[in-house]
Amino acid sequence: MHETIIAKNILREVSKKAKGRKVESITIEVGDLAHLPAHQLKDFLKNMVDFDVVVKRVKARVKCGCGYEGEPRILAHEHDFTLFECPKCHNLPEVLCGEDIVLKEIKMK
């Protein structure tokens, strides 16, 4: 259900920006800590549209109280659930980036 809402919001934005023109492809960036894994969003969108869907993974960056800054250790990434930790001390770090889903490009005819 959650993926349906995300996909519909993306397609609504595509339709608004395309203004009736035929869409050839869209490019979406999906952060490692986004609500939906990149491959799931891509599969879901491909079943909804007749144009190409390109999904690019964006690595997450975190900052921890122990001094670590970099990619988190992702322990689980399920439907609307991501469990991650600092790879150095195993505490919950602050997310700097990598939790968004962004429509980056629309190619039209």
N, C-alpha and C positions, 0 to 999 in steps of 0.2 A: 504494500500500500504506500509506504513512504517513497519508494522509487517512482511510483506513478505521479505523485505530487511534484517531485523534483523534475522529472521528465516533462511533465505538462508545463511547468514554469519555464523551463528552457525553451520548449517549442513555442510557447506564447511570446517569449522575447524574440525568437527567430522570426516569427510571423510579423511581429510589429516592425522589426527592422527591415525585413524584406519588402514590405509594402506591396504585396501582390506579385512580386517578381519570383521566378522559379529559382529555388535553392538547389545548388549543386552539392554543397558539403558544408558541414559545420565542424569547428574545432573547439573542444572543451578541455580545460585544464582541471584535473581532479587531484586535490591534495591527499597525501597518504592518510591523513587523519579526518578526512571528510566523512559525512554521514553515510556515504555509500561507496564501496570500493569501485575503482575506476572500471574494471572489467565488467562488473555488474551493470553499471550505468550504460556503458557502451552496448552491451547485449540488449538491454531493455530498449534503448533508443532505436537501435537498428531494426527492431521488430515493429516500431511505430511509424517509421518514415521510409520514403523511397529515394533518399539521397544519402551520400556518404557521411559517416560519423567518425571523426577522428578524436580520440581521447588521449590526452597526454598526462602522464603521471607527474605530479609535483612532489618532490621529497619534502618531508616535514623537517622543521628545525625547532629545537627546544632549548631552553636554558634552565639549568637546575641550580639549586642552592649550594650544591657541592662544588660548583665551578664549571661543570660540564656544559658545553654548548655544541650542538650538532644534531644528528638524526637520533630520534628516540628508538628504543627497542620496542617494536610492535609485537605484543603477545597474542592478540586476537583482533581480527577485523571482520566483524559479522554485520548483518543487516542492522543498521542504525546503532552500532556499538563498536567502539574501538578501545582496546585496552593496551596501554603503553606505559613504559617506565624509562627512567634514566638508565642507560646501559652501564654507568659507572657505579652508582650507589643504590639503584633500584627504587628510588623514590619517585613521586609524581612531579615531573618538571613543568615549567611554564611553556606554553606553546607560543612560538614566535611566528611561524607560518606553516602552511600545509594542511589547513583544515577547510579550505574553501573549494567550491565548485564554480568555475568561471567560464562563461561563453566568451571565447577569445576571438573567433573569426567566423564569418558567414560568407561563403562564396556563392555568387548568384550569376545566372546567365544574363 
